[in-house]
Amino acid sequence: MRYRILLVTAGLLAASSGVYGQSKLSGKWQTDNVPAALEAQKNAPATPEADGRGGRGRGGPQAIVLDLQVDASGKISGTVTEIGNPPVLNIESGTIDGKTITWVTQPRGVTWNLETMDDDTIVLTGRVFAGRGGGPPAGGAPGGGAPAGGAPGGGGRGFGRGPQQPIVFHRAP
């Protein structure tokens, strides 16, 4: 009888820790440069030469705010606000699988891939922009590079930007 009670108790604790862990994801998250980007946007003169990327400025990282909700089944919803880059994006088809978080935002159709690092840190490890390829290259070049003819097979406009750098989010104060 004690074995059954211990087994049931252990099962309940394991199930509740999974739900508790997912619910910790709920709330506001932001990149470290959000306060400065909001201040710069508020004080920026309305001139045509302003870069319009609020917080990115001259080559810096994009300032982003996430407002996340996680339901009991682990489905993620909410919004993504890229400061200086409207409109606010709505999260749809968001899921959690262990430490991996994936969602698609609309209206742009961007797939976001994130990873939880700890209770207060998540990292954006990659974004796949709709309509910019990402599948196997035309011509079947190995390794996802350009086929022998020279044209890139993955689509998109890389312009030599190189690989995406991870973007770190912390809980908003």
ChimeraX attribute file (.defattr): number of C-alpha atoms within 10 A of each C-alpha:
attribute: neighborCount
match mode: 1-to-1
recipient: residues
	/A:1	6
	/A:2	7
	/A:3	8
	/A:4	9
	/A:5	10
	/A:6	11
	/A:7	12
	/A:8	12
	/A:9	12
	/A:10	12
	/A:11	12
	/A:12	11
	/A:13	11
	/A:14	12
	/A:15	11
	/A:16	12
	/A:17	12
	/A:18	13
	/A:19	15
	/A:20	12
	/A:21	14
	/A:22	22
	/A:23	17
	/A:24	13
	/A:25	22
	/A:26	18
	/A:27	14
	/A:28	18
	/A:29	22
	/A:30	24
	/A:31	21
	/A:32	18
	/A:33	17
	/A:34	19
	/A:35	13
	/A:36	13
	/A:37	21
	/A:38	16
	/A:39	12
	/A:40	14
	/A:41	18
	/A:42	10
	/A:43	9
	/A:44	12
	/A:45	10
	/A:46	9
	/A:47	8
	/A:48	7
	/A:49	7
	/A:50	12
	/A:51	12
	/A:52	17
	/A:53	20
	/A:54	24
	/A:55	26
	/A:56	19
	/A:57	16
	/A:58	8
	/A:59	8
	/A:60	10
	/A:61	17
	/A:62	20
	/A:63	26
	/A:64	24
	/A:65	22
	/A:66	22
	/A:67	18
	/A:68	19
	/A:69	20
	/A:70	20
	/A:71	12
	/A:72	11
	/A:73	10
	/A:74	17
	/A:75	17
	/A:76	23
	/A:77	21
	/A:78	18
	/A:79	18
	/A:80	21
	/A:81	17
	/A:82	21
	/A:83	22
	/A:84	19
	/A:85	15
	/A:86	10
	/A:87	13
	/A:88	15
	/A:89	19
	/A:90	18
	/A:91	25
	/A:92	18
	/A:93	12
	/A:94	21
	/A:95	17
	/A:96	19
	/A:97	10
	/A:98	11
	/A:99	13
	/A:100	15
	/A:101	21
	/A:102	21
	/A:103	21
	/A:104	23
	/A:105	21
	/A:106	15
	/A:107	11
	/A:108	13
	/A:109	17
	/A:110	17
	/A:111	19
	/A:112	18
	/A:113	17
	/A:114	21
	/A:115	19
	/A:116	18
	/A:117	13
	/A:118	10
	/A:119	11
	/A:120	13
	/A:121	16
	/A:122	24
	/A:123	19
	/A:124	18
	/A:125	16
	/A:126	17
	/A:127	16
	/A:128	14
	/A:129	16
	/A:130	13
	/A:131	11
	/A:132	12
	/A:133	14
	/A:134	14
	/A:135	10
	/A:136	15
	/A:137	19
	/A:138	17
	/A:139	13
	/A:140	13
	/A:141	15
	/A:142	10
	/A:143	9
	/A:144	15
	/A:145	16
	/A:146	18
	/A:147	16
	/A:148	11
	/A:149	10
	/A:150	8
	/A:151	13
	/A:152	19
	/A:153	20
	/A:154	17
	/A:155	16
	/A:156	13
	/A:157	9
	/A:158	11
	/A:159	6
	/A:160	6
	/A:161	7
	/A:162	7
	/A:163	8
	/A:164	10
	/A:165	10
	/A:166	14
	/A:167	18
	/A:168	19
	/A:169	24
	/A:170	18
	/A:171	18
	/A:172	15
	/A:173	6
